[in-house]
């Protein structure tokens, strides 16, 4: 069995192993990481050999850590990364380049349709009718998108939402509220087979699925990095946040919203954000704009998106695609039966 894991911001970890009588055998670790002393590689290999093939990531990590000699230096990887690679090999996980990716960047649709398209496209990938896909969102009306488990009344001020013309919709993934105006944020969704994140914890998969966008932001001069569990940030403040949903169809939906140039004063009027949340949102005062991508790059939103798409193509290969008429029809039906209903919006009052 063969497994690979690219450590977000680090190096590639590669493992090869056999399973004999439910026991790991002939284990070998490789990669472009740095390890001192050299003999520590043999120590790691010996530690993993003989472990049960049912060992979880925590058990594998502990075995590797115990085997390391005092003062060992691991650069670009960690015992946890070895464990992820082992679990991915045992689960026969896939990698980005195993798929023919599509990129969709189509015209604007209403926020409630965005919610429906996320569910439909993820389901289509999981059931094998669509290739894995990266979709860039476009919309031309203001909206608040609340997480699947958020309380509507606790998150949104309905009077100010109406005053500023914001609709409120609920998505199928967890996480916090997204404050969205046309041209103010960059949002994308990844629809992938769950095999792509096999062997990873939720925490590991968040950073893994967003490593490409970190690479894109760094190419634009932003010192971007991932802050667990689900934030993309920089020394100058938070840039965006991710949310994720695993579907029973065998797909993972992963989406991210990053601030391009948001009106912070309006945001704190529409959202019920307490003082303890202000710093997390990158706001030092209610009157300040939240503009990490615009201010740190000096580029238009469109230029940043083009760099993101080019980076994705360069790393994983992808061709342009579009949403099919059948997929739009399914999404339209979901808007009517689910996403535009009070029952869904108020499922957590």
Beta strands, then each sheet from edge to edge (+ up, - down):
strand 1: 2-6
strand 2: 12-20
strand 3: 23-31
strand 4: 34-36
strand 5: 73-75
strand 6: 101-104
strand 7: 133-136
strand 8: 143-146
strand 9: 167-170
strand 10: 178-180
strand 11: 185-193
strand 12: 224-227
strand 13: 231-234
strand 14: 237-247
strand 15: 251-259
strand 16: 318-320
sheet 1: 1+ 2- 3+
sheet 2: 4+ 5-
sheet 3: 12+ 13- 14+ 15- 11+ 7- 6- 16-
sheet 4: 9+ 8+ 10-
end
